[in-house]
Amino acid sequence: HSAAEMTGWLNAALADLGPKAQVKHAIISGGVRDFLDGYYLIRKSELRAVYGQASGFLQHARGEYEALRTYVQAQLRGLELAYAFLKVK
């Protein structure tokens, strides 16, 4: 199942449980390709959330450290820009 599907299920479960829900945070993972996917899923989540991006990270971690550092910096900057300028409908 995709991270988007699981985020939807989580939101539905929270709606069903209402005030009985005890969970306060979520970790979103599974097919998150880049900061835009991560941003979208965090904003769609009814809980405070972080996302994991294993595939992209590991792909760059196999090479030179500088390539990994550049990749991580680009992802962080992209996420900052998404928060500054984008809105999820």
Stockholm file with secondary structure:
# STOCKHOLM 1.0

chainA/1-89         HSAAEMTGWLNAALADLGPKAQVKHAIISGGVRDFLDGYYLIRKSELRAVYGQASGFLQHARGEYEALRTYVQAQLRGLELAYAFLKVK
#=GR chainA/1-89 SS CCHHHHHHHHHHHHHHHGGGCCCCEEEECSSCCSHHHHHHHHHHCSSEEEECCHHHHHHHHTSCHHHHHHHHHHHHHHHHHHHHHCCCC
#=GC SS_cons        CCHHHHHHHHHHHHHHHGGGCCCCEEEECSSCCSHHHHHHHHHHCSSEEEECCHHHHHHHHTSCHHHHHHHHHHHHHHHHHHHHHCCCC
//
